Amino acid sequence: MNHEKLKKNEKNKIVLKEESYQFQGAIFEVYKTMGPGFLESVYKECLKKEFEARNIPYSSEVDLNLKYKYNVLNLKFRADLICYNSILIELTAVNQILDIHRAQVLNYLKATDLKLALLANFNSHPRVEIERIVL
């Protein structure tokens, strides 16, 4: 395989594909059971229970350190969930995902060495809205 094809295949490769499918399945199950209309905190608690039932390792309310020119700032971001120490999951319960939500998630990824985030909006209808954000 030549170098050009290899680069193209790597670019099209889905980052953490299997893990992403596991999380999305858990997110769909929470939405199917609870439906839209609850606060983000309700969905987060349900999702944690679903992760535990599916043996998906996660950390909740993870502090993310911010840096400025190699100096760690006192201010911290807080990620909703990080699973397998490799995928950030940010939850919302809004009318629609906006660029400001995407920017927030991108900033969270920049504050970590993580490359993938799932942004899930539980207030959409007829199904939960999930966006994959890759850095």
N, C-alpha and C positions, 0 to 999 in steps of 0.2 A: 504494500500500500504506500503510495507516495505521500510526501509531507503535507501537501495541500488537502488531500482527502482525510488524513489523520486529524488535522486541525479542524476541519469541518465537522467530523464525527464527534470530536471532543466538545465542540461548541454546542452541538445539538443534544448531547447527552443530558438526561434529566438528573439533576443533583439530588442525591439521597432518595431515589425513586421509591424503594420499598417502604422506608420509614414514612415518607410523605403519604403513601396510600394507607398505612396504618392509622395515622393521625386523622386523615380525612374521613375514614370509616368511623372513627370515634366521634368526630364532630357531627357527621350526618346522623349518627344514632342519638346524640344529645338533642339535635334539632327535631328529629322525628318524634322523640318522646316529649319534649317541652314545648316545641313550637316557638313562634316569635312573641315578643312583647315583654320579656323579663329584662331585668338589669344585667349588665355584663357580669357582675359578681355571681349571679345565680348560674349563668352558663359556665363560668370558670369552675365553680364548685362541682357542678355536674360532670364537666369534662375531666376533672381530677379523679372523680369516682370511676368514670369510664376507662381512663388510662390505667387505673389500678386493676380493674376487672380484666383488662386486656394485657396486663403485665408490661405496660409501656413505661419505662423509667422517665421520670420528669422531676424538675425543680420548679417551684412556684414562687412568684414575687422575687425574682432574682435581681439584685442590685448590679447595675452595669456601670463600671468606672468610665469616666470621661477624661480625656487627656487634651492638654493644650501644649504644644511644643515639648512633648515628652514629660510634662508635669501632670500628675493626676490631680483633677479638680475635686473639691469637696462635694460639689453637686453630683448627684447620681441619677441615672435613669432607672426605672424599674420595669423589667419585662414580665409579662403575665406568666408565661411558661417557657421553659427550655427543656426539650426532650432529647434523650440520648446524648446529652451534652453537645448537640450539634444542630438542632433546629429550634429556632425561636418561634413561638406561637403567640400572636397578639390577637386579643378578642375585642370586638366592638358590638354594640347594639344600637346602631344608628339607621337612619332612613336609607342611606347609601354610603358606600366607601368613597371618600374624597381624596384628592391629592395630598391633603394635609395628613391623613391617616397613613398613606403610603410613605410620605416623607418621614414621619415618626418612626415607622418600621425600618426604613433605610438607615436612619440615624442610629437605631438600636443595633443594626448589623455592623455599622461602622465602629461602634463602641466596643464591639467584641471581635473575635476572630471567626465568627460564624458566617456562613455563606448563604444560608437559606432561611427564609421566614414564611410562615403561613399567616395571612391576615384573614380572620373569619368574622363575618358580620352576621349575627344571629337575628337581627331585626328585619331581614329581607324576607320577601314572600314571592313565590311559593316554596322556595328552598333557601337554605343557608348559602351565603355568598362567600366563597373562599378564593383568595388570590395568593399565588406563589410569587414571592419576591426574592430574587437571586442577586447577590452582590457580586 
